[in-house]
Amino acid sequence: MLVNCVAYQNGRKLADLPVEDISEYVSRPDCFVWVGLFEPDPSELALLADEFGLHELAVEDAQGTAHRPKIVEHGESMFAVVHTLDRNRVDPTADWVVGEVATFVGRNYLVTVRRRTLAGFADVRARCEREPEHLALGPGFVLYAVLDEVVDRYFPLVDDLEGDLEKLEGQIFRTTPTKANIEAFYDLKYRLTVLKHAVMPLMEAVGKLFGGRVPPVVANAQEYFRDVYDHLARLNAAIENLREMLQTAISVSLTLISLSESEVTKRLAAWGALITVPTLIAGIYGMNFQHMPELGWTLGYPLAIAFMVAVDVVLYRQFRKASWL
């Protein structure tokens, strides 16, 4: 659906527009139209494609949600795709909701298409309208503002991951690691990978929007994109640090589980030896062959019992000394 459609000139808001009036405003000098769409159907996109002359490949990409973050130049226009990551509002412990924002940018227009994105960009629009000197830079600055908002929303997610990792690390040595602990670590690893897939490609793409040759539509906003790149670089460094810490924590957990299993094996072996020796002696005495010399001994039975106890006492002390029991 159409969320809003607003015309701006020299950094000032002119009017909220119906789609039918867009062509009247985009032809004015120093004027551009900012359109926001949420889950539009193909007919709505086709109408805007006719109004702004959007590239057909970009329109096709904007109709789906399975794209790698990217920024592509089509002649004098640009097309950007970024991933949005939102906490699940029903179950905060569930996986993040992964959405996409596709943005068409031209000399006199900017169109954002949100899919599976829970949070909109009303705050971005309000911020831009409070800064007319920046908004006067045109659609290039608005693209920066949208990217900056999306990237800023990644930081709380990194904080969540760090907090979850600290909790799991605290449990490693307090209790014996279990299958649930390993599952929690791998769930954390999955979310970290999702975040990395959103950050890394976008950092590569934004790096082409400042310094050297940049697309004309964003040429007057290069320094702002450098700021976005710096934020992405910080996020990427934090992600790499978390990945190393997470891998170490997983290795330690698996090692502790192996040690725990080894301790159990040693205890079972020790108790097995304590039971096996008396069983062996009793088995020999239980054969009752006619010519066994001990059969006629008066003290044979108590001596056999005493021997069994003595052997078990010696074994028990040795196992205790070796910390097997």
C-alpha positions as a printed NumPy array, in Angstrom:
array([[  0.   ,   0.   ,   0.   ],
       [  0.988,   3.641,  -0.397],
       [  2.203,   4.988,   2.967],
       [  2.936,   8.548,   1.873],
       [  3.819,  10.606,  -1.174],
       [  5.293,  14.057,  -0.556],
       [  6.822,  16.726,  -2.776],
       [  9.792,  18.825,  -1.568],
       [ 11.451,  21.877,  -3.094],
       [ 14.642,  23.514,  -1.822],
       [ 14.402,  21.465,   1.351],
       [ 10.833,  22.486,   2.166],
       [  7.71 ,  20.351,   2.048],
       [  5.309,  21.463,  -0.668],
       [  2.397,  19.056,  -0.379],
       [  1.148,  15.527,   0.157],
       [  0.343,  14.172,  -3.294],
       [ -1.882,  11.591,  -4.897],
       [  0.073,   9.397,  -7.279],
       [ -1.702,  10.96 , -10.248],
       [ -0.108,  14.368,  -9.548],
       [  3.485,  13.154,  -9.314],
       [  4.388,  14.024, -12.903],
       [  3.382,  17.648, -12.306],
       [  5.934,  18.092,  -9.485],
       [  8.901,  16.076, -10.733],
       [  9.185,  18.407, -13.699],
       [  9.784,  21.436, -11.477],
       [ 13.366,  22.619, -10.894],
       [ 14.893,  21.825,  -7.459],
       [ 11.877,  19.674,  -6.65 ],
       [ 11.721,  15.952,  -5.843],
       [  9.045,  13.511,  -4.717],
       [  9.548,  11.032,  -1.866],
       [  7.218,   8.016,  -2.   ],
       [  6.933,   5.366,   0.707],
       [  5.381,   1.961,  -0.05 ],
       [  4.712,  -1.032,   2.179],
       [  4.117,  -4.482,   0.671],
       [  2.897,  -3.009,  -2.652],
       [  1.268,  -5.217,  -5.242],
       [  2.697,  -5.367,  -8.797],
       [  0.13 ,  -2.892, -10.144],
       [  1.209,  -0.202,  -7.657],
       [  4.858,  -0.685,  -8.565],
       [  4.017,  -0.626, -12.266],
       [  2.202,   2.694, -11.843],
       [  5.207,   4.283, -10.123],
       [  7.554,   2.745, -12.678],
       [  5.628,   4.602, -15.379],
       [  5.615,   7.858, -13.4  ],
       [  9.358,   7.861, -12.665],
       [ 10.713,   5.721, -15.483],
       [ 12.109,   3.098, -13.112],
       [ 14.437,   0.472, -14.56 ],
       [ 12.624,  -2.794, -15.253],
       [ 15.279,  -4.98 , -13.59 ],
       [ 15.135,  -2.872, -10.442],
       [ 11.34 ,  -3.093, -10.385],
       [ 11.568,  -6.878, -10.723],
       [ 13.994,  -7.048,  -7.782],
       [ 11.735,  -4.85 ,  -5.639],
       [  8.9  ,  -7.362,  -5.992],
       [ 10.741, -10.08 ,  -4.028],
       [ 12.594, -10.446,  -0.704],
       [ 15.438, -12.824,  -1.465],
       [ 18.202, -10.458,  -2.474],
       [ 21.68 ,  -9.774,  -1.208],
       [ 22.174,  -6.194,   0.049],
       [ 23.417,  -4.162,  -2.898],
       [ 23.516,  -0.756,  -4.535],
       [ 23.26 ,  -0.775,  -8.337],
       [ 23.58 ,   2.125, -10.754],
       [ 21.163,   2.279, -13.713],
       [ 22.174,   5.203, -15.895],
       [ 21.354,   8.377, -13.95 ],
       [ 19.398,   6.495, -11.294],
       [ 20.282,   4.05 ,  -8.536],
       [ 18.669,   1.051,  -6.908],
       [ 19.557,  -0.071,  -3.375],
       [ 18.518,  -3.123,  -1.372],
       [ 19.175,  -3.404,   2.373],
       [ 18.116,  -5.98 ,   4.954],
       [ 16.163,  -4.982,   8.039],
       [ 16.326,  -7.052,  11.222],
       [ 13.55 ,  -6.65 ,  13.782],
       [ 12.945,  -8.381,  17.088],
       [  9.9  , -10.628,  17.088],
       [  7.233,  -8.581,  18.884],
       [  5.228, -11.658,  19.89 ],
       [  8.161, -13.71 ,  21.18 ],
       [ 11.349, -11.662,  21.846],
       [ 13.358, -14.907,  22.173],
       [ 12.39 , -16.085,  18.683],
       [ 14.459, -15.519,  15.558],
       [ 14.608, -12.021,  14.155],
       [ 12.191, -10.973,  11.443],
       [ 14.295, -10.419,   8.323],
       [ 12.873,  -7.881,   5.893],
       [ 14.038,  -5.81 ,   2.949],
       [ 13.917,  -2.192,   1.938],
       [ 14.307,  -1.537,  -1.786],
       [ 15.027,   2.085,  -2.682],
       [ 14.834,   3.743,  -6.097],
       [ 16.79 ,   6.987,  -6.315],
       [ 16.769,   9.47 ,  -9.176],
       [ 17.52 ,  13.138,  -9.723],
       [ 13.991,  14.161,  -8.739],
       [ 12.53 ,  11.207,  -6.836],
       [ 13.097,   8.615,  -4.134],
       [ 10.862,   5.567,  -3.657],
       [ 11.197,   3.177,  -0.71 ],
       [  9.547,  -0.247,  -0.825],
       [  9.337,  -2.089,   2.504],
       [  8.67 ,  -5.807,   2.747],
       [  8.51 ,  -7.752,   6.05 ],
       [  9.881,  -4.66 ,   7.77 ],
       [  8.072,  -3.966,  11.028],
       [  9.431,  -0.459,  11.663],
       [  8.775,   2.283,   9.129],
       [ 10.67 ,   5.467,   8.344],
       [  8.358,   8.112,   9.756],
       [ 11.162,   9.234,  12.075],
       [ 13.519,   9.562,   9.117],
       [ 11.054,  11.744,   7.248],
       [ 10.49 ,  13.92 ,  10.324],
       [ 14.234,  14.268,  10.852],
       [ 14.806,  15.315,   7.241],
       [ 11.987,  17.849,   7.368],
       [ 13.532,  19.386,  10.51 ],
       [ 16.786,  19.886,   8.584],
       [ 15.802,  21.728,   5.381],
       [ 19.42 ,  22.682,   4.661],
       [ 20.217,  18.964,   4.386],
       [ 16.995,  18.02 ,   2.646],
       [ 17.852,  20.622,   0.005],
       [ 20.685,  18.284,  -1.069],
       [ 17.975,  16.181,  -2.684],
       [ 17.245,  12.443,  -2.92 ],
       [ 20.901,  11.582,  -2.278],
       [ 20.653,  12.877,   1.28 ],
       [ 17.353,  11.047,   1.828],
       [ 19.001,   7.795,   0.712],
       [ 21.726,   8.444,   3.291],
       [ 19.106,   9.072,   5.989],
       [ 17.314,   5.79 ,   5.173],
       [ 20.558,   3.773,   5.172],
       [ 21.707,   5.443,   8.379],
       [ 18.45 ,   4.521,  10.115],
       [ 18.646,   0.89 ,   8.993],
       [ 22.284,   0.596,  10.095],
       [ 21.594,   2.248,  13.462],
       [ 18.935,  -0.394,  14.115],
       [ 21.654,  -3.073,  13.921],
       [ 23.506,  -1.789,  16.993],
       [ 20.9  ,  -2.872,  19.61 ],
       [ 20.932,  -6.332,  18.034],
       [ 24.699,  -6.542,  18.505],
       [ 24.169,  -5.559,  22.157],
       [ 21.6  ,  -8.363,  22.484],
       [ 24.058, -10.885,  21.051],
       [ 26.809,  -9.743,  23.409],
       [ 24.468, -10.019,  26.397],
       [ 23.311, -13.506,  25.39 ],
       [ 26.909, -14.652,  24.893],
       [ 27.943, -13.349,  28.316],
       [ 25.074, -15.249,  29.961],
       [ 26.001, -18.481,  28.177],
       [ 29.683, -18.062,  29.03 ],
       [ 28.742, -17.573,  32.681],
       [ 26.893, -20.894,  32.661],
       [ 29.778, -22.881,  31.187],
       [ 31.709, -23.362,  34.434],
       [ 28.8  , -23.097,  36.894],
       [ 27.04 , -26.164,  35.552],
       [ 27.947, -29.12 ,  33.395],
       [ 27.334, -28.155,  29.728],
       [ 24.38 , -29.936,  28.21 ],
       [ 22.821, -30.377,  24.793],
       [ 20.649, -27.324,  25.523],
       [ 23.769, -25.191,  26.04 ],
       [ 25.218, -26.258,  22.695],
       [ 21.89 , -25.572,  20.966],
       [ 21.828, -22.095,  22.528],
       [ 25.36 , -21.409,  21.251],
       [ 24.463, -22.485,  17.735],
       [ 21.274, -20.407,  17.807],
       [ 23.459, -17.439,  18.72 ],
       [ 25.814, -18.327,  15.89 ],
       [ 22.897, -18.437,  13.443],
       [ 21.705, -14.952,  14.44 ],
       [ 25.242, -13.635,  14.207],
       [ 25.503, -15.039,  10.678],
       [ 22.218, -13.379,   9.687],
       [ 23.555, -10.048,  10.93 ],
       [ 26.85 , -10.517,   9.084],
       [ 24.992, -11.259,   5.839],
       [ 23.195,  -7.935,   6.263],
       [ 26.286,  -5.886,   7.148],
       [ 29.148,  -7.147,   4.975],
       [ 27.608,  -6.742,   1.489],
       [ 26.143,  -3.358,   2.459],
       [ 29.544,  -2.142,   3.658],
       [ 31.065,  -3.076,   0.29 ],
       [ 28.276,  -1.269,  -1.566],
       [ 28.335,   1.908,   0.548],
       [ 32.11 ,   2.085,   0.131],
       [ 31.488,   2.968,  -3.525],
       [ 29.394,   6.038,  -2.669],
       [ 32.21 ,   8.278,  -1.468],
       [ 35.67 ,   9.094,  -2.723],
       [ 36.665,   8.821,  -6.358],
       [ 33.969,   8.355,  -8.937],
       [ 30.48 ,   8.149,  -7.374],
       [ 27.008,   8.07 ,  -8.966],
       [ 25.899,  11.64 ,  -9.82 ],
       [ 22.656,  11.311,  -7.857],
       [ 24.597,  11.05 ,  -4.551],
       [ 27.62 ,  13.183,  -5.462],
       [ 26.664,  16.01 ,  -3.082],
       [ 26.219,  13.663,  -0.093],
       [ 29.5  ,  11.739,  -0.161],
       [ 30.61 ,  12.661,   3.354],
       [ 27.351,  11.396,   4.797],
       [ 27.855,   7.992,   3.196],
       [ 31.354,   7.894,   4.668],
       [ 29.687,   8.135,   8.087],
       [ 27.419,   5.174,   7.245],
       [ 30.471,   3.216,   6.113],
       [ 32.217,   3.937,   9.427],
       [ 29.202,   2.623,  11.333],
       [ 29.16 ,  -0.523,   9.204],
       [ 32.892,  -1.013,   9.789],
       [ 32.297,  -0.817,  13.567],
       [ 29.498,  -3.348,  13.285],
       [ 31.636,  -5.68 ,  11.204],
       [ 34.476,  -5.503,  13.749],
       [ 32.037,  -6.27 ,  16.577],
       [ 30.623,  -9.208,  14.614],
       [ 34.088, -10.668,  13.98 ],
       [ 34.961, -10.298,  17.665],
       [ 31.74 , -12.034,  18.682],
       [ 32.386, -14.836,  16.197],
       [ 35.798, -15.531,  17.716],
       [ 34.431, -15.444,  21.262],
       [ 31.52 , -17.671,  20.282],
       [ 33.775, -20.219,  18.593],
       [ 35.986, -20.315,  21.684],
       [ 32.965, -20.774,  23.95 ],
       [ 31.648, -23.633,  21.798],
       [ 35.066, -25.334,  21.863],
       [ 35.295, -24.974,  25.657],
       [ 31.774, -26.385,  26.091],
       [ 32.53 , -29.401,  23.925],
       [ 35.791, -29.968,  25.81 ],
       [ 33.998, -29.811,  29.167],
       [ 31.377, -32.261,  27.926],
       [ 34.159, -34.652,  26.837],
       [ 35.865, -34.31 ,  30.224],
       [ 32.577, -34.953,  31.99 ],
       [ 31.981, -38.078,  29.914],
       [ 35.55 , -39.199,  30.617],
       [ 34.967, -38.821,  34.358],
       [ 31.815, -40.922,  34.13 ],
       [ 33.675, -43.582,  32.13 ],
       [ 36.451, -43.757,  34.703],
       [ 33.967, -44.114,  37.57 ],
       [ 32.109, -46.882,  35.765],
       [ 35.395, -48.668,  35.037],
       [ 36.443, -48.405,  38.681],
       [ 33.167, -49.766,  40.018],
       [ 33.253, -52.464,  37.367],
       [ 36.71 , -53.575,  38.582],
       [ 35.497, -53.618,  42.207],
       [ 32.656, -55.933,  41.215],
       [ 34.61 , -58.067,  38.741],
       [ 37.352, -59.303,  41.121],
       [ 34.987, -60.77 ,  43.76 ],
       [ 32.857, -62.202,  40.976],
       [ 35.922, -63.937,  39.5  ],
       [ 36.91 , -65.451,  42.843],
       [ 33.348, -66.509,  43.626],
       [ 33.045, -68.008,  40.16 ],
       [ 36.127, -70.16 ,  40.668],
       [ 34.92 , -71.367,  44.058],
       [ 31.487, -72.021,  42.673],
       [ 32.734, -74.689,  40.208],
       [ 32.812, -77.343,  42.99 ],
       [ 35.163, -79.843,  41.294],
       [ 35.867, -82.904,  43.406],
       [ 39.642, -82.412,  43.595],
       [ 39.718, -78.692,  44.38 ],
       [ 42.042, -78.551,  47.459],
       [ 40.162, -75.729,  49.143],
       [ 36.911, -77.717,  49.388],
       [ 38.085, -79.511,  52.479],
       [ 39.376, -76.467,  54.312],
       [ 37.458, -75.469,  57.378],
       [ 38.503, -71.83 ,  56.958],
       [ 38.253, -71.873,  53.16 ],
       [ 34.967, -69.94 ,  52.952],
       [ 35.845, -67.125,  55.37 ],
       [ 39.334, -66.865,  53.844],
       [ 37.812, -66.497,  50.364],
       [ 35.45 , -63.765,  51.593],
       [ 38.304, -62.007,  53.383],
       [ 40.453, -62.205,  50.254],
       [ 37.668, -60.648,  48.168],
       [ 37.249, -57.806,  50.644],
       [ 41.008, -57.24 ,  50.839],
       [ 41.383, -57.034,  47.071],
       [ 38.462, -54.607,  46.809],
       [ 39.896, -52.411,  49.577],
       [ 43.242, -52.229,  47.781],
       [ 41.553, -51.42 ,  44.439],
       [ 39.29 , -48.825,  46.054],
       [ 42.242, -47.033,  47.631],
       [ 44.133, -47.016,  44.337],
       [ 41.118, -45.675,  42.438],
       [ 40.582, -42.979,  45.072],
       [ 44.244, -42.016,  44.842],
       [ 43.9  , -41.743,  41.05 ],
       [ 40.708, -39.627,  41.482],
       [ 38.619, -42.176,  39.629],
       [ 36.219, -42.428,  42.572]])
